[in-house]
Amino acid sequence: MVRRKSILLLAGVVLLTAAGALYLTRPERVASVPDRTPDLANGEAVFWTGGCASCHAAPGASGDDKRIMAGGLALKTPFGTFNVPNISSSAEHGIGGWTTEEFLTAMVEGTSPDGRHYYPAFPYTSYRHMSGDDLVDLKGFLDTLPASDNTVAGHDLAFPYAFRPALGFWKLLYLDAARPTPPQSADDLVKRGAYLVTGAGHCAECHTPRDALGGLDMTRWLAGGPDPEGGDGMIPDITQSSDGIADWSATDIAYYLESGFTPDYDSVGGSMTSVQENWARAPAADREAVAAYLKTLTPGQ
């Protein structure tokens, strides 16, 4: 009888501990939303610097079809396959019915409108470093784009990765990880570049290596590493190391983002092709800012 009571007591403690842990790691929502009318011109600029079309346009889309955020791309990773959702202006199949608060909550906290954790294949860990004004403008611009009725399948993940509540613990480890920032003495162009690379451009999501749990290794910021989709290729180092782009000038970097051509007349390839096509539509000043920031990065920064 005593043993039975001890087992029941232990089970109760375990259940209470688990319940407490889940409560402490519950999905969060943003506290407030900027009170502003969306600036659609700025929203379009954020759309291109943010690379929305790279993942959310239908696979193989080109031209104006890259403005239709129908989803459907399958991202194959060591954790399983993530199917990129429809984020078009469709109220039924996309995010047209989302409020601005729900959109900011997804982008900043990685929480869905129905209160679930999003997987970090959606790079909210970077997008949370964007300003509230830019996020409001982006939502306003997305609402002007064509609606799509494409229905995307759910993610195909094995246990334990399919247990979504565990993402709360992942967020405790990585969501608020500090990102390198330029010194206060940096000029406005470099600071703008750091903002774009760290936030909307989410460059670290591919160019920074990850640990076993999928978190970014901040000691190797933008130093390249294995393809996060689990392929055999390597994502290049884009710091000023001998293995990176030390011999590229800021003009070379900005021109590469605009044209897709490297200083030695090679051309962009692989998944970077779509990224470069987005940056070609971004404001020239933003390409110059990114270039200025990347020229400040020493290895291991």
Summary of the structure (lengths in Angstrom):
residues: 301
radius of gyration: 20.8
end to end distance: 60.9
largest distance: 80.3
contacts: 888
relative contact order: 0.13
helix: 42%
strand: 7%
